[in-house]
Amino acid sequence: LVSDDLIMGIMEERLQEDDCKSGYLLDGFPRTIPQAEALKTLLEKMGEKLDAAVEIDVPKDVILDRLTTRRTCEDCGAIYNVKSNPTKVDGVCDKCGGAAVQREDETEEAISNRLNVYNDQTAPLVGFYKEEGLLLSVDATSSQSVLDAIQARIG
């Protein structure tokens, strides 16, 4: 991870680009309370504000199952799942014939470590944005698509 000062400088430059004038979606940012506070200050300086902060809620066991069963083609990047979207031939990409493999960051140990970091550093943002009146929590285990649920809540 880069320093907060560096990431905020990058964010300030990026949010002033023409393609952000009619709106934008920030994915994976902010990751900490200090970043959220800095973002709020930056947006106030720019005369803008957040419309919502979306929490995509998924239990740990579901995350582990989804990611440990995911396979990615080493050549074209196609994504499969051994349970819900398997390759026609085990380990062989349907699109290009490349190897469909489990990435090193999709092992149970790696995912558990990432979830621990999330719980320590990022999960406190839920309370922060709830206090700001901006939190939108979406259940990503229901039959409704996450995109549909978000659109239904924020229009």
C-alpha positions, 0 to 999 in steps of 0.5 A: 500500500502507498502512503495516504499523502500519495494516494490522496494526491493521485485521487485529487488529480484523477477526480478532476479529469473530464471523465469524472465530471458526470460521476464516478465509482470508487472501488477499494478506496478509501481503505481506512478511516484517515483516507475516508476523512481525507476524501471527505475534505478533498470532496468538500474542497472540490464542491462535491460530496459522496452519494453513498458508500456501498458495503457488499456484505458476504459472510467469511465462509461464502467468501472463502468458498467463492474464492478458493473454487475460482480458477483463472486462465493464465493466458487470457484471464478468463475466470471460472469456478469449479462449482458454479462455472467449471471449464469443460475440460478440468484445468483447461480454459474454454476460450483459449486452451490455456491453463485454468489455475488457482492463483496464489492469492486465492488459497484459504490461507491468503484469503484469510490473511486478506480478510484479517487485514480488512477487518483491522483496517477497512471494516471500521469504515462501515461505522464511519459511513453509517454515522455520515448517513451514507452507508448502503449495505447490500446482501451479496448472498441473495438471489438478487444481483448486487448491481440490481440491489444497489440500483434499487436502493440509490436509483 
